[in-house]
Structures are given as C-alpha cells and as structure tokens.
C-alpha cells in the first residue's frame, strides 16, 4: 500500500513537473508571440508613416504641377493677348494710312477740279 501511495505521489509530482515544464514552454512561446506582435505593430506604424509621407509628397507634386500649368496657361494667354494687340495696332496703323491716303487723294482731286 505504501508503495502504491509513493508511486501515486511520484506520478503526481511527475505530472506537476510536466505541467510546469509545459507552462514554462507556453510562457516562452507567449513571450515570443508578444514580441512578434509588438514588432508587427512597429512595422505597421512605420508603414503608415511612410504612406503618409508618400501621400504628402504626391499632393505637393500635384499642387506644384497645377501651379506650373496655371502659370503656363497664363503665359500662353498673355502671349495671345500681346499678339492680338500687335495685330490690332497694325490694323489701326493700316487704317490710319488708308485714311491719310484718302484725304490726300481727296485734296488732289479737289486741286485738280479747281
């Protein structure tokens, strides 16, 4: 009977040791999982930061491109306006010369009639 009690006691001690060993192994695995989880969170934050930086850079590039496009459009419109004004000036000069020619012809015609 005593040997059976001792054997049961030994079995319980062995079982507790096994559970303890398992518990230590589980704790070790749990710590490793926690470390991996923390690393993933850090990686996630780094990726989000990089994504925000990329988005900000892209927005700045779009804004700069739009600003350049607006400037180029303004410059094109200004050049067209300058050309239009030059053409109008040339047309006015031509009309002025035509008017002067008509007046000269009128004076000559009046002189020839007199």
C-alpha positions as CSV (number, residue, x, y, z in Angstrom):
1,X,0.0,0.0,0.0
2,X,2.8,2.4,0.9
3,X,4.5,1.7,-2.4
4,X,1.3,2.5,-4.3
5,X,0.9,5.8,-2.4
6,X,4.5,6.6,-3.1
7,X,4.0,5.7,-6.8
8,X,0.9,7.8,-7.0
9,X,2.8,10.6,-5.2
10,X,5.7,10.3,-7.7
11,X,3.2,10.2,-10.6
12,X,1.6,13.4,-9.3
13,X,5.0,15.0,-8.8
14,X,6.0,14.0,-12.3
15,X,2.7,15.3,-13.7
16,X,3.2,18.6,-12.0
17,X,6.8,18.8,-13.3
18,X,5.5,18.1,-16.8
19,X,2.8,20.8,-16.4
20,X,5.4,23.1,-15.0
21,X,7.7,22.4,-18.0
22,X,4.7,22.9,-20.4
23,X,3.8,26.1,-18.6
24,X,7.3,27.4,-18.9
25,X,7.4,26.5,-22.6
26,X,4.0,28.1,-23.1
27,X,5.2,31.2,-21.3
28,X,8.2,31.3,-23.5
29,X,6.1,30.9,-26.6
30,X,3.7,33.6,-25.3
31,X,6.6,36.0,-24.8
32,X,7.8,35.3,-28.3
33,X,4.3,35.9,-29.7
34,X,4.1,39.1,-27.8
35,X,7.5,40.2,-29.1
36,X,6.3,39.4,-32.7
37,X,3.1,41.2,-32.1
38,X,5.0,44.3,-30.9
39,X,7.3,44.1,-33.9
40,X,4.3,43.9,-36.2
41,X,2.7,47.0,-34.6
42,X,6.0,48.9,-35.0
43,X,6.2,47.8,-38.7
44,X,2.6,48.8,-39.2
45,X,3.3,52.3,-37.7
46,X,6.4,52.7,-39.9
47,X,4.4,51.7,-43.0
48,X,1.6,54.2,-42.1
49,X,4.2,56.9,-41.6
50,X,5.8,56.1,-44.9
51,X,2.4,56.1,-46.6
52,X,1.6,59.5,-45.2
53,X,4.9,60.9,-46.3
54,X,4.4,59.5,-49.8
55,X,0.8,60.9,-50.0
56,X,2.1,64.3,-48.8
57,X,4.8,64.3,-51.4
58,X,2.4,63.3,-54.2
59,X,0.0,66.1,-53.1
60,X,2.8,68.6,-53.2
61,X,3.9,67.4,-56.7
62,X,0.3,67.7,-57.9
63,X,0.0,71.2,-56.4
64,X,3.3,72.2,-58.0
65,X,2.3,70.7,-61.4
66,X,-1.0,72.6,-61.2
67,X,0.7,75.8,-60.3
68,X,3.1,75.3,-63.2
69,X,0.2,74.5,-65.6
70,X,-1.7,77.7,-64.4
71,X,1.5,79.8,-64.9
72,X,2.0,78.3,-68.4
73,X,-1.7,78.9,-69.2
74,X,-1.4,82.5,-68.0
75,X,1.8,82.9,-70.1
76,X,0.0,81.5,-73.2
77,X,-2.9,83.8,-72.7
78,X,-0.6,86.7,-72.2
79,X,1.2,85.9,-75.5
80,X,-2.1,85.6,-77.3
81,X,-3.1,89.0,-75.9
82,X,0.1,90.6,-77.0
83,X,-0.2,89.1,-80.5
84,X,-3.8,90.3,-80.6
85,X,-2.8,93.8,-79.5
86,X,0.0,93.9,-82.0
87,X,-2.4,92.8,-84.8
88,X,-4.9,95.5,-83.7
89,X,-2.1,98.1,-83.7
90,X,-1.0,97.1,-87.2
91,X,-4.6,97.2,-88.4
92,X,-5.1,100.7,-86.8
93,X,-1.9,101.9,-88.5
94,X,-3.1,100.5,-91.8
95,X,-6.5,102.2,-91.4
96,X,-4.8,105.4,-90.4
97,X,-2.6,105.2,-93.5
98,X,-5.7,104.4,-95.7
99,X,-7.4,107.4,-94.2
100,X,-4.4,109.7,-94.8
101,X,-4.2,108.3,-98.4
102,X,-7.9,109.0,-98.9
103,X,-7.5,112.6,-97.6
104,X,-4.5,113.1,-99.8
105,X,-6.5,111.8,-102.8
106,X,-9.4,114.0,-101.9
107,X,-7.1,117.0,-101.7
108,X,-5.5,116.1,-105.0
109,X,-9.0,115.6,-106.5
110,X,-10.1,118.9,-105.2
111,X,-7.0,120.6,-106.5
112,X,-7.4,119.0,-109.9
113,X,-11.0,120.2,-110.0
114,X,-10.1,123.7,-109.2
